[in-house]
Amino acid sequence: MAFPLLFAGCSQTGFYNGRAVAFDDVQAFTGKNFETEVLASSQPVMVDFWAPWCGPCRLIAPAVAELACEFEGKVKVGKVDIDAEKALAKKYNIQSVPSLVIFQNGKLVKEIVGFRRKADLSRTLSKMVEPGTTPATSQKLEAKETVASRP
């Protein structure tokens, strides 16, 4: 199932490294496929919990589509419409959108609430796929970066 285009009247494609990216190619996760596509996935999965009425969700959609291309084969990227999939939103305690939730080995390992720049999301996903990086070491790396970046 493809993710529907969120921006009325805009191009259905953007560009990532000079190639066209179709925003409507981001996979939609539903109650029917969540277990197999997300929880049973052998690779990390970033799930964008969003809503059609959410402005920041529409703003982050192109970055999510670009990340799906950038991490193709390394991280699965998809979306859950919280209005259509209320049970999933409740199960994962989604109270604000956008909420980007990262799963690894069937477990929720990170939740990012609110709009974030693509570079920040890319950095987070990169840590998830570095050889030998586990969710615990990934979180330690982030803590070190936060402390190091303080004046």
C-alpha positions in Angstrom: 0.0 0.0 0.0 1.5 3.3 -1.0 1.4 6.4 1.2 -0.9 9.1 -0.3 0.5 12.4 -1.4 -0.1 15.0 1.4 0.4 18.3 -0.5 -2.4 19.2 -2.9 -1.1 20.7 -6.1 2.6 19.9 -5.5 4.9 17.6 -7.4 4.7 14.0 -6.5 8.5 13.8 -6.7 11.4 15.4 -5.1 15.1 14.8 -5.5 17.6 12.9 -3.5 21.2 12.9 -4.8 20.0 14.0 -8.2 17.4 11.3 -8.7 13.6 11.6 -8.4 12.0 10.5 -5.2 8.3 9.7 -5.2 6.7 10.8 -1.9 3.8 8.4 -2.4 6.2 5.4 -2.4 6.7 5.4 1.3 5.1 2.3 2.7 1.9 2.5 4.8 1.9 0.4 7.9 -1.5 -0.8 9.2 -2.8 -3.0 11.9 -2.8 -5.8 9.3 0.8 -5.6 8.3 2.5 -4.0 11.3 3.5 -7.3 12.9 5.2 -8.7 9.7 6.6 -5.4 8.3 7.8 -3.8 11.5 8.0 -6.1 14.5 9.3 -9.1 12.5 11.7 -7.1 10.3 15.3 -8.1 10.2 16.4 -4.5 9.8 15.6 -1.4 11.8 12.3 0.2 11.0 11.4 3.9 11.3 7.7 4.5 11.6 6.3 8.0 11.1 3.1 8.3 13.0 1.2 11.1 11.3 -2.2 12.6 10.7 -3.6 14.3 7.5 -4.6 17.4 9.4 -1.1 17.9 11.0 1.0 20.7 9.4 4.3 19.5 10.8 3.6 16.0 9.5 3.1 17.4 6.0 6.4 19.4 6.4 8.4 16.3 7.4 6.9 14.0 4.7 9.5 14.8 2.0 12.4 14.2 4.5 10.9 10.9 5.4 10.6 9.9 1.7 14.2 11.0 1.1 15.4 8.9 4.2 13.5 5.9 2.8 15.7 6.2 -0.3 18.9 7.1 1.5 18.6 4.1 3.8 17.1 1.7 1.3 18.2 -1.9 2.2 19.5 -0.8 5.7 16.4 0.7 7.4 12.8 0.2 6.5 10.8 3.4 6.5 7.0 3.7 6.6 4.0 5.7 7.9 1.0 5.1 10.1 -2.0 7.3 9.8 -3.1 7.7 13.4 -6.7 8.6 12.4 -7.1 5.4 10.3 -5.0 3.2 12.7 -6.2 4.3 16.2 -5.4 0.9 17.8 -1.7 1.2 16.7 -1.5 4.8 17.9 -3.0 3.8 21.3 -0.7 0.7 21.6 2.4 2.9 21.2 1.0 5.7 23.3 1.2 8.3 20.4 0.0 11.5 21.9 1.6 14.0 19.5 2.4 14.0 15.8 4.6 13.7 14.1 6.1 10.9 16.2 8.9 9.0 14.6 9.4 5.7 16.3 12.4 3.4 15.6 12.0 -0.3 16.1 14.9 -2.8 16.1 14.5 -6.6 16.6 10.8 -6.0 17.2 11.3 -3.6 20.1 10.8 0.1 20.3 14.3 1.6 20.8 13.7 5.4 20.1 10.9 7.9 19.8 11.3 11.3 18.3 8.3 13.6 18.9 7.8 16.7 16.8 9.4 18.1 13.7 13.1 17.4 13.1 15.4 18.3 10.3 16.3 15.6 7.9 20.0 15.8 8.9 19.1 15.1 12.5 17.0 12.1 11.5 19.7 10.8 9.1 22.3 11.0 11.9 20.0 9.0 14.2 19.4 6.3 11.6 23.1 6.2 10.7 23.9 5.2 14.2 21.3 2.4 14.0 23.0 0.8 11.1 26.7 1.3 11.9 28.4 -2.1 12.2 28.4 -3.3 15.8 26.1 -0.5 17.0 23.3 -1.7 19.3 20.4 0.5 20.5 22.2 0.9 23.8 25.5 2.1 22.2 23.5 4.3 19.9 21.9 6.1 22.8 25.3 6.4 24.5 26.7 8.0 21.4 23.8 10.5 21.3 24.3 11.4 25.0 28.0 12.0 24.3 27.1 14.3 21.3 24.7 16.3 23.4 27.2 16.8 26.2 30.0 17.6 23.7 27.8 20.2 21.9 27.1 22.2 25.1 29.2 25.3 25.5 
